[in-house]
Structure formats: C-alpha cells, structure tokens
C-alpha cells in the first residue's frame, strides 16, 4: 500500500459528474492499494 500526502488550497471528488466530497485548505491523501495487500494493511 502506498500513500501520497499533498497540501492543497482546495480539492474535490467527482463521481459520475456529481461532487461527492470537497475541502478548502488542507491535506489531500491519495491511497493506492497494491496487489498482495490484505485487510491488515487497510487497518
């Protein structure tokens, strides 16, 4: 599992054209599940 943390002035998540999440100033964290990861890594 990999994670990338990025400081942002704004960010949002759009699914099928609809905004499902949005923040102003803060931290955006991208999480990448990789082959071989188990539930233990997600905890």
C-alpha positions as CSV (number, residue, x, y, z in Angstrom):
1,X,0.0,0.0,0.0
2,X,1.3,3.5,-0.9
3,X,0.1,6.9,0.2
4,X,0.9,10.4,-1.1
5,X,0.0,13.4,1.0
6,X,-0.3,16.8,-0.7
7,X,-1.1,20.2,0.7
8,X,-3.9,21.8,-1.3
9,X,-5.8,25.1,-1.4
10,X,-8.9,23.2,-2.5
11,X,-9.8,19.7,-3.7
12,X,-12.9,17.7,-4.6
13,X,-14.0,14.3,-5.7
14,X,-16.4,14.0,-8.6
15,X,-18.2,10.7,-9.4
16,X,-20.4,10.5,-12.5
17,X,-20.5,14.3,-12.7
18,X,-21.6,14.8,-9.0
19,X,-19.4,16.2,-6.3
20,X,-19.2,13.6,-3.5
21,X,-16.6,15.4,-1.4
22,X,-14.9,18.8,-1.2
23,X,-12.4,20.6,1.0
24,X,-10.8,24.1,1.2
25,X,-7.3,24.4,2.6
26,X,-6.0,21.1,3.9
27,X,-4.3,17.9,3.1
28,X,-5.3,15.6,0.3
29,X,-4.2,11.9,0.7
30,X,-4.1,9.6,-2.2
31,X,-4.2,5.9,-1.2
32,X,-3.1,3.1,-3.6
33,X,-4.0,-0.5,-2.8
34,X,-1.5,-2.8,-4.4
35,X,-1.5,-6.4,-5.5
36,X,-0.9,-8.6,-2.4
37,X,-2.3,-6.1,0.1
38,X,-4.7,-7.6,2.7
39,X,-7.3,-6.1,5.1
40,X,-4.4,-5.8,7.7
41,X,-2.8,-3.1,5.6
42,X,-6.1,-1.2,5.2
43,X,-6.5,-1.1,9.0
